[in-house]
Amino acid sequence: MKNFQHLCSWTTALIFKSVKKRLLVVLCTLSILYIILRWRLTCVDIHSQMQVQRMCTTYAIGISVGSLCHSLCKDSETTSVSCPTFYQATEVVSGNWPNQSVIYRNVAETNDLAHLDASGRTIFPSEEEFTNMIKNAVKLKFNISISDVDARKMSYLQNKEDMLRQIEMQNVWSLLQDNEYLVSLLYEKYNIFPKLLGTCGYTYAVQKMQSISGYWHLMTLYDSEHEWNKRIKTALLILDYLSILEEKLPEPVHICDVKMSHFVFTSDFKKIVYQDVESIHPQSMVNRITGGKSECEQHSDCDFMDCRSFCNLVSQKCDHGVVNNNLQIVCEKIFLGWVISGRVMVPGLLLGPRSPKVLVEMLDLCANPERTQGTPRAKASKEIRKRLYDLLSNLKLY
């Protein structure tokens, strides 16, 4: 009897332990899934389909207009949509643009365009008032003065029905509050960002291009000479692109959230542009953000993502503009790699067994021009850029 009791106790404990282990695995799995979905680290295709369905519903009931609405919701050639992992957008794999991938982005609807009069009627601005509102918004957000003609052009979405003009105004005004949409419009003629393809209501579409990440590997120990040469060419194209942002625009433009995956090739692979332009701002606006007199206790309190500044430790105010530049950030985060406590943890585009010592030293100088401890807060000069460019151009000699 005693042995039987021991056997029962042992069996119960074993079952309990097994159930407990499985329950723990289930709970951990559910927790991971919750975190992924909660923080939008990934999504599933049903999200994309629901997104398009919502857009088509608003089009059907007449509260969305735009050049994409009919092709997405009425044409027989329906585009296939999927939800890319680690990307908060709906990706169109194929559609009415032959052999072209598209990214959809949604914007929030704004409610400050129209107002109610004393009788409760909704009053929209006149065309002249709307034009001035657009000019003021562009000036406020990007410190760029545009003409009445350009503002008027921005106020339309290729809608040809006058009866829907007020709906179009509402759609336009909401779209213009989005930094990416506005950047795509303002810099369209320079061909430095993916092309804006059209809109439908509070959704717009831009080109999806091939990321340079495909030419970079974590396992750099196995890079062939051919792969290394491609990485050098990619780095040179990035340097060319940074020069355009610095010198060829009305005002230098800063990328304040630099990521490897957001540098993309044009279709002919002869140029590189930056795809995620949410963090793109002209220098005067970055100066305003980083030097806006907000309170601070340390320098990092004044940073705007990768665009860094200084804290006035006497007044404890952020009263300084941006102090680094695109080249410094790219050398630090893209060419060198992921650095923690002064040590490279994940090698970047130009760091590997084929990297000559002189290149590593140049990258260190570019990433930290003043050789300071901690987070670098200085610009990489044009001289550094030229030396780096010349070195990369001649690396085939090594």
Protein Blocks (a to p, Z undefined) as FASTA:
>chain_A
ZZmmmmmmmmmmmmmmmmmmmmmmmmmmmmmmmmmmmnopaccfklmmmmmmmmmmmmmn
opagcjklmmmmmmmbdcdddddehiacdddfbdcbghiacddddddddfklbccdfkop
acdddfklmmmmmmmmmmmmnopacdfklmmmmmpghiabfklmmmmmmmmmmmmmpmkl
mmmmmmmmnopaccdfbdehjaccddddddfklmccfklmlpcfklmmmmmmmmmmmmmm
mmmmmmmpmbdcddfbdcfklpccdfkopaccdfblmlgccfklmmmmmmnopacfbfkl
mpghjbccdddfklopafbdcfbdfklmmmmmmmnopceehiafbdcfklcfklcfklmm
mmmmmmmmnopghjddddddfklmmmmmmmmmmmmmZZ
